[in-house]
Amino acid sequence: MHLELPFWFEFGSYAVLFLILVGDLVLAYRRPHVPSPRESGLWIAFYVVLALVFAGILWAVGGGEPAGQFVAGWLTEYSLSVDNLFVFVLIMGRFAVPPKYQQEALMVGIIFALVFRGVFIILGAGLIAAFSWIFYLFGAFLLYTAIRQAFEKEDESEDSEDAEGPVARFLKHHLRIGNEFDGNKLHTVVSGRRVLTPMVLVFISLGTTDLLFALDSIPAIFGITRSPFLVFSANVFALMGLRQLYFLLGHLLAKLEYLKYGIAVILAFIGVKLVFEALHTNEVAFINGGHPVEWAPEFSTVTSLAVIVVTMAIATAASLVRLRLTRNSG
């Protein structure tokens, strides 16, 4: 079901979110430092409260359905963004980014990611409007991704050049880029020659790497809501607190081994949901003669929200229990 919200609300929301992102970027640039756990926790709490306030305003403006879809989409994107953090850790280590400048690098990378995701959302909305059968492809892709997420083994070799991404590797071989950072500058002078600093490659690696994650997350959230506004808003709120989560959890994420199974379950659930939804509105000639499949169930927004919350709660709790048992036995 496509939801129509007042234009003034959507425009005003975009304007406020843009100002928050700009303010966050300026703050990261002017105060380069490694945030303490307390500071990171407070910022994460701020963004979570901000998302819940936005959901409350959505409820007042458009009713419970858009508010519920936003919360479910936001939690889905927040869960899937945990995967981003694993790769962010690899990229920061690969380029040996000084800790005090990692905030700015993460913020710029997140802005790049939002731009790329915005393009994906526009394309996705266009495909959904033009081809109702696209949900079959989205659902099948998410099921494949869920299986890969659950059963694919971690490869230690990803710590090397794979973390950079193909675009960064191409630029490194075709542009004049120095080997040393010069604060948070993008260019500097080495031996009388102006060169780019590795920070450029860090920005590009963070942004383009997220493009791969968008291939999973954008179809997933379109399984919860078809509103491009809600899809983009959920992505913004999920990514806004990502850099603080990076500093708060850091390498601890790699030890929470059951999180990937929780993410796999969520992807599989949404994949099945998309396939059932496609069946319910079927127009493909070789499926049921091109007629809707009446028995295909539909999952409500409340059901989707419950599955997401319960799955991530169980995965996180199981991971923490396993981590404590491992530490005690060690």
Phi and psi restraints in degrees (value plus and minus 20) as a CYANA .aco file:
   2 HIS   PHI    -105.7   -65.7
   2 HIS   PSI     111.0   151.0
   3 LEU   PHI    -124.4   -84.4
   3 LEU   PSI     113.2   153.2
   4 GLU   PHI    -122.4   -82.4
   4 GLU   PSI     103.3   143.3
   5 LEU   PHI    -133.6   -93.6
   5 LEU   PSI     133.5   173.5
   6 PRO   PHI     -76.8   -36.8
   6 PRO   PSI     120.8   160.8
   7 PHE   PHI     -80.0   -40.0
   7 PHE   PSI     -60.5   -20.5
   8 TRP   PHI     -82.2   -42.2
   8 TRP   PSI     -53.9   -13.9
   9 PHE   PHI     -90.8   -50.8
   9 PHE   PSI     -65.7   -25.7
  10 GLU   PHI     -83.8   -43.8
  10 GLU   PSI     -65.4   -25.4
  11 PHE   PHI     -83.5   -43.5
  11 PHE   PSI     -64.9   -24.9
  12 GLY   PHI     -83.8   -43.8
  12 GLY   PSI     -57.2   -17.2
  13 SER   PHI     -85.2   -45.2
  13 SER   PSI     -64.7   -24.7
  14 TYR   PHI     -80.2   -40.2
  14 TYR   PSI     -61.4   -21.4
  15 ALA   PHI     -84.4   -44.4
  15 ALA   PSI     -64.3   -24.3
  16 VAL   PHI     -86.0   -46.0
  16 VAL   PSI     -64.1   -24.1
  17 LEU   PHI     -82.4   -42.4
  17 LEU   PSI     -59.0   -19.0
  18 PHE   PHI     -82.9   -42.9
  18 PHE   PSI     -63.8   -23.8
  19 LEU   PHI     -84.9   -44.9
  19 LEU   PSI     -58.4   -18.4
  20 ILE   PHI     -84.1   -44.1
  20 ILE   PSI     -63.4   -23.4
  21 LEU   PHI     -84.8   -44.8
  21 LEU   PSI     -62.3   -22.3
  22 VAL   PHI     -83.4   -43.4
  22 VAL   PSI     -64.4   -24.4
  23 GLY   PHI     -81.8   -41.8
  23 GLY   PSI     -59.4   -19.4
  24 ASP   PHI     -84.6   -44.6
  24 ASP   PSI     -61.5   -21.5
  25 LEU   PHI     -85.5   -45.5
  25 LEU   PSI     -64.0   -24.0
  26 VAL   PHI     -82.5   -42.5
  26 VAL   PSI     -62.0   -22.0
  27 LEU   PHI     -83.3   -43.3
  27 LEU   PSI     -62.3   -22.3
  28 ALA   PHI     -86.1   -46.1
  28 ALA   PSI     -54.2   -14.2
  29 TYR   PHI     -95.0   -55.0
  29 TYR   PSI     -60.3   -20.3
  30 ARG   PHI    -103.8   -63.8
  30 ARG   PSI     -40.4    -0.4
  31 ARG   PHI    -146.4  -106.4
  31 ARG   PSI      46.1    86.1
  32 PRO   PHI     -86.8   -46.8
  32 PRO   PSI      99.1   139.1
  33 HIS   PHI    -184.9  -144.9
  33 HIS   PSI     148.3   188.3
  34 VAL   PHI    -114.4   -74.4
  34 VAL   PSI      91.4   131.4
  35 PRO   PHI     -86.6   -46.6
  35 PRO   PSI     123.5   163.5
  36 SER   PHI     -93.1   -53.1
  36 SER   PSI     142.3   182.3
  37 PRO   PHI     -75.6   -35.6
  37 PRO   PSI     -57.9   -17.9
  38 ARG   PHI     -85.1   -45.1
  38 ARG   PSI     -65.2   -25.2
  39 GLU   PHI     -82.1   -42.1
  39 GLU   PSI     -64.5   -24.5
  40 SER   PHI     -82.5   -42.5
  40 SER   PSI     -62.9   -22.9
  41 GLY   PHI     -82.3   -42.3
  41 GLY   PSI     -60.3   -20.3
  42 LEU   PHI     -85.8   -45.8
  42 LEU   PSI     -61.0   -21.0
  43 TRP   PHI     -86.0   -46.0
  43 TRP   PSI     -61.2   -21.2
  44 ILE   PHI     -82.1   -42.1
  44 ILE   PSI     -64.2   -24.2
  45 ALA   PHI     -80.4   -40.4
  45 ALA   PSI     -59.8   -19.8
  46 PHE   PHI     -80.5   -40.5
  46 PHE   PSI     -66.6   -26.6
  47 TYR   PHI     -90.4   -50.4
  47 TYR   PSI     -53.6   -13.6
  48 VAL   PHI     -85.9   -45.9
  48 VAL   PSI     -65.6   -25.6
  49 VAL   PHI     -82.4   -42.4
  49 VAL   PSI     -60.2   -20.2
  50 LEU   PHI     -80.9   -40.9
  50 LEU   PSI     -62.2   -22.2
  51 ALA   PHI     -84.8   -44.8
  51 ALA   PSI     -60.4   -20.4
  52 LEU   PHI     -89.0   -49.0
  52 LEU   PSI     -56.1   -16.1
  53 VAL   PHI     -83.3   -43.3
  53 VAL   PSI     -63.2   -23.2
  54 PHE   PHI     -80.5   -40.5
  54 PHE   PSI     -61.5   -21.5
  55 ALA   PHI     -82.4   -42.4
  55 ALA   PSI     -59.3   -19.3
  56 GLY   PHI     -83.8   -43.8
  56 GLY   PSI     -60.6   -20.6
  57 ILE   PHI     -86.2   -46.2
  57 ILE   PSI     -59.9   -19.9
  58 LEU   PHI     -77.8   -37.8
  58 LEU   PSI     -63.1   -23.1
  59 TRP   PHI     -80.0   -40.0
  59 TRP   PSI     -64.0   -24.0
  60 ALA   PHI     -87.6   -47.6
  60 ALA   PSI     -55.5   -15.5
  61 VAL   PHI    -104.7   -64.7
  61 VAL   PSI     -64.3   -24.3
  62 GLY   PHI    -138.4   -98.4
  62 GLY   PSI     -27.0    13.0
  63 GLY   PHI      81.6   121.6
  63 GLY   PSI    -197.6  -157.6
  64 GLY   PHI     -91.9   -51.9
  64 GLY   PSI     -51.1   -11.1
  65 GLU   PHI     -84.0   -44.0
  65 GLU   PSI     -72.1   -32.1
  66 PRO   PHI     -84.1   -44.1
  66 PRO   PSI     -55.1   -15.1
  67 ALA   PHI     -84.4   -44.4
  67 ALA   PSI     -63.8   -23.8
  68 GLY   PHI     -85.3   -45.3
  68 GLY   PSI     -60.3   -20.3
  69 GLN   PHI     -84.2   -44.2
  69 GLN   PSI     -59.9   -19.9
  70 PHE   PHI     -83.5   -43.5
  70 PHE   PSI     -67.2   -27.2
  71 VAL   PHI     -81.9   -41.9
  71 VAL   PSI     -64.3   -24.3
  72 ALA   PHI     -83.5   -43.5
  72 ALA   PSI     -61.7   -21.7
  73 GLY   PHI     -87.0   -47.0
  73 GLY   PSI     -61.0   -21.0
  74 TRP   PHI     -83.4   -43.4
  74 TRP   PSI     -64.9   -24.9
  75 LEU   PHI     -85.4   -45.4
  75 LEU   PSI     -57.1   -17.1
  76 THR   PHI     -83.0   -43.0
  76 THR   PSI     -69.0   -29.0
  77 GLU   PHI     -84.8   -44.8
  77 GLU   PSI     -56.9   -16.9
  78 TYR   PHI     -85.4   -45.4
  78 TYR   PSI     -60.1   -20.1
  79 SER   PHI     -85.4   -45.4
  79 SER   PSI     -65.8   -25.8
  80 LEU   PHI     -88.3   -48.3
  80 LEU   PSI     -46.8    -6.8
  81 SER   PHI     -90.0   -50.0
  81 SER   PSI     -35.1     4.9
  82 VAL   PHI     -78.9   -38.9
  82 VAL   PSI     -56.6   -16.6
  83 ASP   PHI     -79.8   -39.8
  83 ASP   PSI     -56.6   -16.6
  84 ASN   PHI     -78.2   -38.2
  84 ASN   PSI     -58.1   -18.1
  85 LEU   PHI     -84.2   -44.2
  85 LEU   PSI     -56.5   -16.5
  86 PHE   PHI     -77.6   -37.6
  86 PHE   PSI     -65.7   -25.7
  87 VAL   PHI     -92.1   -52.1
  87 VAL   PSI     -56.2   -16.2
  88 PHE   PHI     -78.8   -38.8
  88 PHE   PSI     -61.8   -21.8
  89 VAL   PHI     -80.0   -40.0
  89 VAL   PSI     -62.6   -22.6
  90 LEU   PHI     -82.9   -42.9
  90 LEU   PSI     -63.9   -23.9
  91 ILE   PHI     -85.2   -45.2
  91 ILE   PSI     -64.6   -24.6
  92 MET   PHI     -81.8   -41.8
  92 MET   PSI     -58.7   -18.7
  93 GLY   PHI     -91.3   -51.3
  93 GLY   PSI     -58.4   -18.4
  94 ARG   PHI     -82.7   -42.7
  94 ARG   PSI     -61.1   -21.1
  95 PHE   PHI    -114.3   -74.3
  95 PHE   PSI     -21.0    19.0
  96 ALA   PHI      31.9    71.9
  96 ALA   PSI      31.0    71.0
  97 VAL   PHI     -89.3   -49.3
  97 VAL   PSI     107.4   147.4
  98 PRO   PHI     -75.2   -35.2
  98 PRO   PSI     112.6   152.6
  99 PRO   PHI     -72.2   -32.2
  99 PRO   PSI     -58.0   -18.0
 100 LYS   PHI     -88.6   -48.6
 100 LYS   PSI     -38.1     1.9
 101 TYR   PHI    -124.1   -84.1
 101 TYR   PSI     -15.5    24.5
 102 GLN   PHI     -91.3   -51.3
 102 GLN   PSI     -48.6    -8.6
 103 GLN   PHI     -79.7   -39.7
 103 GLN   PSI     -69.6   -29.6
 104 GLU   PHI     -84.2   -44.2
 104 GLU   PSI     -61.9   -21.9
 105 ALA   PHI     -79.5   -39.5
 105 ALA   PSI     -64.9   -24.9
 106 LEU   PHI     -84.0   -44.0
 106 LEU   PSI     -60.5   -20.5
 107 MET   PHI     -85.6   -45.6
 107 MET   PSI     -64.9   -24.9
 108 VAL   PHI     -85.3   -45.3
 108 VAL   PSI     -60.9   -20.9
 109 GLY   PHI     -80.7   -40.7
 109 GLY   PSI     -58.6   -18.6
 110 ILE   PHI     -86.8   -46.8
 110 ILE   PSI     -59.0   -19.0
 111 ILE   PHI     -84.7   -44.7
 111 ILE   PSI     -63.4   -23.4
 112 PHE   PHI     -76.5   -36.5
 112 PHE   PSI     -63.7   -23.7
 113 ALA   PHI     -81.3   -41.3
 113 ALA   PSI     -61.0   -21.0
 114 LEU   PHI     -84.9   -44.9
 114 LEU   PSI     -58.2   -18.2
 115 VAL   PHI     -83.0   -43.0
 115 VAL   PSI     -68.3   -28.3
 116 PHE   PHI     -81.6   -41.6
 116 PHE   PSI     -63.0   -23.0
 117 ARG   PHI     -86.5   -46.5
 117 ARG   PSI     -54.8   -14.8
 118 GLY   PHI     -79.0   -39.0
 118 GLY   PSI     -62.0   -22.0
 119 VAL   PHI     -83.6   -43.6
 119 VAL   PSI     -64.2   -24.2
 120 PHE   PHI     -82.0   -42.0
 120 PHE   PSI     -59.1   -19.1
 121 ILE   PHI     -85.7   -45.7
 121 ILE   PSI     -62.2   -22.2
 122 ILE   PHI     -82.6   -42.6
 122 ILE   PSI     -64.8   -24.8
 123 LEU   PHI     -84.2   -44.2
 123 LEU   PSI     -62.7   -22.7
 124 GLY   PHI     -82.9   -42.9
 124 GLY   PSI     -63.4   -23.4
 125 ALA   PHI     -83.8   -43.8
 125 ALA   PSI     -58.2   -18.2
 126 GLY   PHI     -85.0   -45.0
 126 GLY   PSI     -62.0   -22.0
 127 LEU   PHI     -84.7   -44.7
 127 LEU   PSI     -61.3   -21.3
 128 ILE   PHI     -84.8   -44.8
 128 ILE   PSI     -60.3   -20.3
 129 ALA   PHI     -88.0   -48.0
 129 ALA   PSI     -54.1   -14.1
 130 ALA   PHI    -109.2   -69.2
 130 ALA   PSI     -52.9   -12.9
 131 PHE   PHI    -152.1  -112.1
 131 PHE   PSI      85.1   125.1
 132 SER   PHI     -87.0   -47.0
 132 SER   PSI     -45.3    -5.3
 133 TRP   PHI     -94.8   -54.8
 133 TRP   PSI     -25.5    14.5
 134 ILE   PHI     -81.6   -41.6
 134 ILE   PSI     -43.8    -3.8
 135 PHE   PHI     -86.4   -46.4
 135 PHE   PSI     -47.7    -7.7
 136 TYR   PHI     -81.5   -41.5
 136 TYR   PSI     -64.1   -24.1
 137 LEU   PHI     -88.2   -48.2
 137 LEU   PSI     -64.7   -24.7
 138 PHE   PHI     -78.2   -38.2
 138 PHE   PSI     -66.7   -26.7
 139 GLY   PHI     -83.3   -43.3
 139 GLY   PSI     -64.7   -24.7
 140 ALA   PHI     -83.5   -43.5
 140 ALA   PSI     -59.8   -19.8
 141 PHE   PHI     -85.4   -45.4
 141 PHE   PSI     -61.3   -21.3
 142 LEU   PHI     -87.3   -47.3
 142 LEU   PSI     -57.1   -17.1
 143 LEU   PHI     -84.6   -44.6
 143 LEU   PSI     -61.8   -21.8
 144 TYR   PHI     -82.0   -42.0
 144 TYR   PSI     -63.7   -23.7
 145 THR   PHI     -84.0   -44.0
 145 THR   PSI     -58.8   -18.8
 146 ALA   PHI     -83.1   -43.1
 146 ALA   PSI     -63.2   -23.2
 147 ILE   PHI     -84.5   -44.5
 147 ILE   PSI     -63.1   -23.1
 148 ARG   PHI     -83.9   -43.9
 148 ARG   PSI     -61.0   -21.0
 149 GLN   PHI     -82.1   -42.1
 149 GLN   PSI     -59.7   -19.7
 150 ALA   PHI     -98.1   -58.1
 150 ALA   PSI     -54.0   -14.0
 151 PHE   PHI    -132.9   -92.9
 151 PHE   PSI     -31.3     8.7
 152 GLU   PHI     -94.4   -54.4
 152 GLU   PSI     111.5   151.5
 153 LYS   PHI    -103.1   -63.1
 153 LYS   PSI     128.0   168.0
 154 GLU   PHI     -87.7   -47.7
 154 GLU   PSI     119.3   159.3
 155 ASP   PHI    -131.2   -91.2
 155 ASP   PSI      95.4   135.4
 156 GLU   PHI     -82.1   -42.1
 156 GLU   PSI     -44.2    -4.2
 157 SER   PHI     -88.4   -48.4
 157 SER   PSI     -31.9     8.1
 158 GLU   PHI     -88.2   -48.2
 158 GLU   PSI     -28.6    11.4
 159 ASP   PHI     -91.1   -51.1
 159 ASP   PSI     -32.7     7.3
 160 SER   PHI    -117.1   -77.1
 160 SER   PSI    -144.5  -104.5
 161 GLU   PHI     -90.2   -50.2
 161 GLU   PSI     -42.3    -2.3
 162 ASP   PHI     -80.7   -40.7
 162 ASP   PSI     -47.9    -7.9
 163 ALA   PHI     -88.1   -48.1
 163 ALA   PSI     -44.2    -4.2
 164 GLU   PHI     -93.3   -53.3
 164 GLU   PSI     -58.8   -18.8
 165 GLY   PHI      71.3   111.3
 165 GLY   PSI     133.2   173.2
 166 PRO   PHI     -84.9   -44.9
 166 PRO   PSI     -55.6   -15.6
 167 VAL   PHI     -85.0   -45.0
 167 VAL   PSI     -65.3   -25.3
 168 ALA   PHI     -84.1   -44.1
 168 ALA   PSI     -59.8   -19.8
 169 ARG   PHI     -84.8   -44.8
 169 ARG   PSI     -59.2   -19.2
 170 PHE   PHI     -82.7   -42.7
 170 PHE   PSI     -66.8   -26.8
 171 LEU   PHI     -85.2   -45.2
 171 LEU   PSI     -57.4   -17.4
 172 LYS   PHI     -81.8   -41.8
 172 LYS   PSI     -50.8   -10.8
 173 HIS   PHI    -111.9   -71.9
 173 HIS   PSI     -29.9    10.1
 174 HIS   PHI    -141.4  -101.4
 174 HIS   PSI     -24.7    15.3
 175 LEU   PHI    -140.4  -100.4
 175 LEU   PSI     141.8   181.8
 176 ARG   PHI    -105.9   -65.9
 176 ARG   PSI      79.7   119.7
 177 ILE   PHI    -143.9  -103.9
 177 ILE   PSI     107.5   147.5
 178 GLY   PHI     -95.1   -55.1
 178 GLY   PSI     154.2   194.2
 179 ASN   PHI    -119.9   -79.9
 179 ASN   PSI     -32.3     7.7
 180 GLU   PHI    -135.3   -95.3
 180 GLU   PSI     124.2   164.2
 181 PHE   PHI     -97.4   -57.4
 181 PHE   PSI     128.2   168.2
 182 ASP   PHI    -144.4  -104.4
 182 ASP   PSI      58.1    98.1
 183 GLY   PHI      44.2    84.2
 183 GLY   PSI    -153.9  -113.9
 184 ASN   PHI    -126.1   -86.1
 184 ASN   PSI       0.8    40.8
 185 LYS   PHI     -92.9   -52.9
 185 LYS   PSI     131.1   171.1
 186 LEU   PHI    -111.8   -71.8
 186 LEU   PSI     -38.6     1.4
 187 HIS   PHI    -165.0  -125.0
 187 HIS   PSI     136.6   176.6
 188 THR   PHI    -172.9  -132.9
 188 THR   PSI    -198.6  -158.6
 189 VAL   PHI    -135.8   -95.8
 189 VAL   PSI     105.6   145.6
 190 VAL   PHI    -146.1  -106.1
 190 VAL   PSI      98.6   138.6
 191 SER   PHI      34.8    74.8
 191 SER   PSI      20.3    60.3
 192 GLY   PHI      59.6    99.6
 192 GLY   PSI     -17.6    22.4
 193 ARG   PHI    -135.9   -95.9
 193 ARG   PSI     115.9   155.9
 194 ARG   PHI    -100.6   -60.6
 194 ARG   PSI     105.9   145.9
 195 VAL   PHI    -152.9  -112.9
 195 VAL   PSI     139.2   179.2
 196 LEU   PHI     -98.7   -58.7
 196 LEU   PSI     132.5   172.5
 197 THR   PHI    -115.2   -75.2
 197 THR   PSI     142.8   182.8
 198 PRO   PHI     -79.8   -39.8
 198 PRO   PSI     -36.1     3.9
 199 MET   PHI     -79.1   -39.1
 199 MET   PSI     -52.4   -12.4
 200 VAL   PHI     -80.3   -40.3
 200 VAL   PSI     -65.3   -25.3
 201 LEU   PHI     -86.6   -46.6
 201 LEU   PSI     -54.9   -14.9
 202 VAL   PHI     -83.1   -43.1
 202 VAL   PSI     -67.7   -27.7
 203 PHE   PHI     -76.4   -36.4
 203 PHE   PSI     -68.2   -28.2
 204 ILE   PHI     -86.6   -46.6
 204 ILE   PSI     -61.2   -21.2
 205 SER   PHI     -83.0   -43.0
 205 SER   PSI     -63.9   -23.9
 206 LEU   PHI     -83.7   -43.7
 206 LEU   PSI     -63.8   -23.8
 207 GLY   PHI     -89.9   -49.9
 207 GLY   PSI     -67.3   -27.3
 208 THR   PHI     -93.3   -53.3
 208 THR   PSI     -50.6   -10.6
 209 THR   PHI     -82.8   -42.8
 209 THR   PSI     -57.6   -17.6
 210 ASP   PHI     -84.3   -44.3
 210 ASP   PSI     -43.4    -3.4
 211 LEU   PHI     -78.6   -38.6
 211 LEU   PSI     -56.9   -16.9
 212 LEU   PHI     -87.2   -47.2
 212 LEU   PSI     -58.6   -18.6
 213 PHE   PHI     -89.3   -49.3
 213 PHE   PSI     -49.0    -9.0
 214 ALA   PHI     -85.0   -45.0
 214 ALA   PSI     -46.7    -6.7
 215 LEU   PHI     -81.2   -41.2
 215 LEU   PSI     -48.7    -8.7
 216 ASP   PHI    -109.3   -69.3
 216 ASP   PSI     -67.4   -27.4
 217 SER   PHI     -93.0   -53.0
 217 SER   PSI     -56.2   -16.2
 218 ILE   PHI     -87.3   -47.3
 218 ILE   PSI     -68.7   -28.7
 219 PRO   PHI     -79.3   -39.3
 219 PRO   PSI     -54.8   -14.8
 220 ALA   PHI     -83.1   -43.1
 220 ALA   PSI     -66.3   -26.3
 221 ILE   PHI     -94.3   -54.3
 221 ILE   PSI     -47.6    -7.6
 222 PHE   PHI     -87.9   -47.9
 222 PHE   PSI     -36.0     4.0
 223 GLY   PHI     -96.4   -56.4
 223 GLY   PSI     -31.2     8.8
 224 ILE   PHI    -125.2   -85.2
 224 ILE   PSI     -60.3   -20.3
 225 THR   PHI    -165.0  -125.0
 225 THR   PSI     125.4   165.4
 226 ARG   PHI    -119.2   -79.2
 226 ARG   PSI     -19.0    21.0
 227 SER   PHI    -100.1   -60.1
 227 SER   PSI      93.7   133.7
 228 PRO   PHI     -76.8   -36.8
 228 PRO   PSI     -53.6   -13.6
 229 PHE   PHI     -83.3   -43.3
 229 PHE   PSI     -66.8   -26.8
 230 LEU   PHI     -87.9   -47.9
 230 LEU   PSI     -56.8   -16.8
 231 VAL   PHI     -81.3   -41.3
 231 VAL   PSI     -68.5   -28.5
 232 PHE   PHI     -88.9   -48.9
 232 PHE   PSI     -60.7   -20.7
 233 SER   PHI     -81.1   -41.1
 233 SER   PSI     -62.9   -22.9
 234 ALA   PHI     -82.5   -42.5
 234 ALA   PSI     -59.0   -19.0
 235 ASN   PHI     -85.0   -45.0
 235 ASN   PSI     -62.3   -22.3
 236 VAL   PHI     -81.0   -41.0
 236 VAL   PSI     -70.0   -30.0
 237 PHE   PHI     -86.3   -46.3
 237 PHE   PSI     -53.6   -13.6
 238 ALA   PHI     -89.7   -49.7
 238 ALA   PSI     -56.1   -16.1
 239 LEU   PHI    -105.1   -65.1
 239 LEU   PSI     -41.8    -1.8
 240 MET   PHI     -82.6   -42.6
 240 MET   PSI     -57.1   -17.1
 241 GLY   PHI    -115.5   -75.5
 241 GLY   PSI      -8.5    31.5
 242 LEU   PHI     -89.5   -49.5
 242 LEU   PSI     -59.3   -19.3
 243 ARG   PHI     -90.3   -50.3
 243 ARG   PSI     -53.9   -13.9
 244 GLN   PHI     -88.1   -48.1
 244 GLN   PSI     -56.2   -16.2
 245 LEU   PHI     -84.7   -44.7
 245 LEU   PSI     -54.4   -14.4
 246 TYR   PHI     -80.2   -40.2
 246 TYR   PSI     -66.3   -26.3
 247 PHE   PHI     -95.5   -55.5
 247 PHE   PSI     -49.7    -9.7
 248 LEU   PHI     -93.9   -53.9
 248 LEU   PSI     -61.9   -21.9
 249 LEU   PHI    -120.9   -80.9
 249 LEU   PSI     -60.8   -20.8
 250 GLY   PHI      32.0    72.0
 250 GLY   PSI    -149.9  -109.9
 251 HIS   PHI     -91.5   -51.5
 251 HIS   PSI     -29.8    10.2
 252 LEU   PHI     -81.2   -41.2
 252 LEU   PSI     -50.0   -10.0
 253 LEU   PHI     -77.6   -37.6
 253 LEU   PSI     -56.7   -16.7
 254 ALA   PHI     -85.5   -45.5
 254 ALA   PSI     -40.6    -0.6
 255 LYS   PHI    -110.8   -70.8
 255 LYS   PSI     -31.1     8.9
 256 LEU   PHI    -108.1   -68.1
 256 LEU   PSI      57.6    97.6
 257 GLU   PHI     -92.0   -52.0
 257 GLU   PSI     -37.6     2.4
 258 TYR   PHI    -110.0   -70.0
 258 TYR   PSI     -25.4    14.6
 259 LEU   PHI     -81.4   -41.4
 259 LEU   PSI     -58.5   -18.5
 260 LYS   PHI     -84.9   -44.9
 260 LYS   PSI     -50.4   -10.4
 261 TYR   PHI     -92.4   -52.4
 261 TYR   PSI     -55.7   -15.7
 262 GLY   PHI     -82.7   -42.7
 262 GLY   PSI     -64.1   -24.1
 263 ILE   PHI     -82.4   -42.4
 263 ILE   PSI     -60.2   -20.2
 264 ALA   PHI     -81.4   -41.4
 264 ALA   PSI     -61.8   -21.8
 265 VAL   PHI     -83.5   -43.5
 265 VAL   PSI     -62.5   -22.5
 266 ILE   PHI     -82.9   -42.9
 266 ILE   PSI     -65.7   -25.7
 267 LEU   PHI     -81.8   -41.8
 267 LEU   PSI     -62.2   -22.2
 268 ALA   PHI     -84.1   -44.1
 268 ALA   PSI     -62.5   -22.5
 269 PHE   PHI     -80.7   -40.7
 269 PHE   PSI     -67.2   -27.2
 270 ILE   PHI     -86.9   -46.9
 270 ILE   PSI     -55.3   -15.3
 271 GLY   PHI     -81.4   -41.4
 271 GLY   PSI     -66.2   -26.2
 272 VAL   PHI     -83.3   -43.3
 272 VAL   PSI     -60.7   -20.7
 273 LYS   PHI     -79.7   -39.7
 273 LYS   PSI     -62.4   -22.4
 274 LEU   PHI     -86.0   -46.0
 274 LEU   PSI     -62.3   -22.3
 275 VAL   PHI     -82.7   -42.7
 275 VAL   PSI     -64.9   -24.9
 276 PHE   PHI     -82.9   -42.9
 276 PHE   PSI     -59.4   -19.4
 277 GLU   PHI     -85.3   -45.3
 277 GLU   PSI     -59.9   -19.9
 278 ALA   PHI     -84.3   -44.3
 278 ALA   PSI     -59.1   -19.1
 279 LEU   PHI     -84.9   -44.9
 279 LEU   PSI     -59.4   -19.4
 280 HIS   PHI     -84.7   -44.7
 280 HIS   PSI     -49.5    -9.5
 281 THR   PHI    -136.1   -96.1
 281 THR   PSI       8.4    48.4
 282 ASN   PHI     -77.5   -37.5
 282 ASN   PSI     116.1   156.1
 283 GLU   PHI    -150.9  -110.9
 283 GLU   PSI     -13.0    27.0
 284 VAL   PHI     -98.3   -58.3
 284 VAL   PSI     107.0   147.0
 285 ALA   PHI     -81.1   -41.1
 285 ALA   PSI     -58.8   -18.8
 286 PHE   PHI    -106.4   -66.4
 286 PHE   PSI     -15.3    24.7
 287 ILE   PHI    -133.3   -93.3
 287 ILE   PSI      92.7   132.7
 288 ASN   PHI      35.0    75.0
 288 ASN   PSI      13.1    53.1
 289 GLY   PHI      45.7    85.7
 289 GLY   PSI       2.3    42.3
 290 GLY   PHI      62.9   102.9
 290 GLY   PSI     -11.4    28.6
 291 HIS   PHI    -124.5   -84.5
 291 HIS   PSI     134.9   174.9
 292 PRO   PHI     -79.6   -39.6
 292 PRO   PSI     124.9   164.9
 293 VAL   PHI    -111.6   -71.6
 293 VAL   PSI      85.2   125.2
 294 GLU   PHI     -84.6   -44.6
 294 GLU   PSI     -52.7   -12.7
 295 TRP   PHI     -97.3   -57.3
 295 TRP   PSI     -30.4     9.6
 296 ALA   PHI     -82.9   -42.9
 296 ALA   PSI     101.7   141.7
 297 PRO   PHI     -94.6   -54.6
 297 PRO   PSI     137.7   177.7
 298 GLU   PHI    -139.1   -99.1
 298 GLU   PSI     112.6   152.6
 299 PHE   PHI    -115.9   -75.9
 299 PHE   PSI     111.0   151.0
 300 SER   PHI     -94.9   -54.9
 300 SER   PSI     145.9   185.9
 301 THR   PHI     -81.9   -41.9
 301 THR   PSI     -58.1   -18.1
 302 VAL   PHI     -83.3   -43.3
 302 VAL   PSI     -61.1   -21.1
 303 THR   PHI     -83.5   -43.5
 303 THR   PSI     -64.9   -24.9
 304 SER   PHI     -80.3   -40.3
 304 SER   PSI     -65.1   -25.1
 305 LEU   PHI     -81.9   -41.9
 305 LEU   PSI     -61.9   -21.9
 306 ALA   PHI     -84.8   -44.8
 306 ALA   PSI     -63.3   -23.3
 307 VAL   PHI     -81.4   -41.4
 307 VAL   PSI     -64.3   -24.3
 308 ILE   PHI     -84.1   -44.1
 308 ILE   PSI     -68.8   -28.8
 309 VAL   PHI     -84.7   -44.7
 309 VAL   PSI     -68.1   -28.1
 310 VAL   PHI     -84.8   -44.8
 310 VAL   PSI     -62.4   -22.4
 311 THR   PHI     -82.0   -42.0
 311 THR   PSI     -68.2   -28.2
 312 MET   PHI     -89.7   -49.7
 312 MET   PSI     -52.5   -12.5
 313 ALA   PHI     -85.4   -45.4
 313 ALA   PSI     -64.9   -24.9
 314 ILE   PHI     -85.9   -45.9
 314 ILE   PSI     -64.3   -24.3
 315 ALA   PHI     -82.6   -42.6
 315 ALA   PSI     -62.5   -22.5
 316 THR   PHI     -88.3   -48.3
 316 THR   PSI     -64.5   -24.5
 317 ALA   PHI     -83.0   -43.0
 317 ALA   PSI     -63.8   -23.8
 318 ALA   PHI     -83.2   -43.2
 318 ALA   PSI     -58.2   -18.2
 319 SER   PHI     -85.4   -45.4
 319 SER   PSI     -62.0   -22.0
 320 LEU   PHI     -87.6   -47.6
 320 LEU   PSI     -59.1   -19.1
 321 VAL   PHI     -83.3   -43.3
 321 VAL   PSI     -64.8   -24.8
 322 ARG   PHI     -82.3   -42.3
 322 ARG   PSI     -60.5   -20.5
 323 LEU   PHI     -84.2   -44.2
 323 LEU   PSI     -61.2   -21.2
 324 ARG   PHI     -87.1   -47.1
 324 ARG   PSI     -61.8   -21.8
 325 LEU   PHI     -83.6   -43.6
 325 LEU   PSI     -59.5   -19.5
 326 THR   PHI     -84.1   -44.1
 326 THR   PSI     -62.4   -22.4
 327 ARG   PHI     -86.1   -46.1
 327 ARG   PSI     -60.9   -20.9
 328 ASN   PHI     -86.0   -46.0
 328 ASN   PSI     -59.1   -19.1
 329 SER   PHI     -93.7   -53.7
 329 SER   PSI     -43.4    -3.4
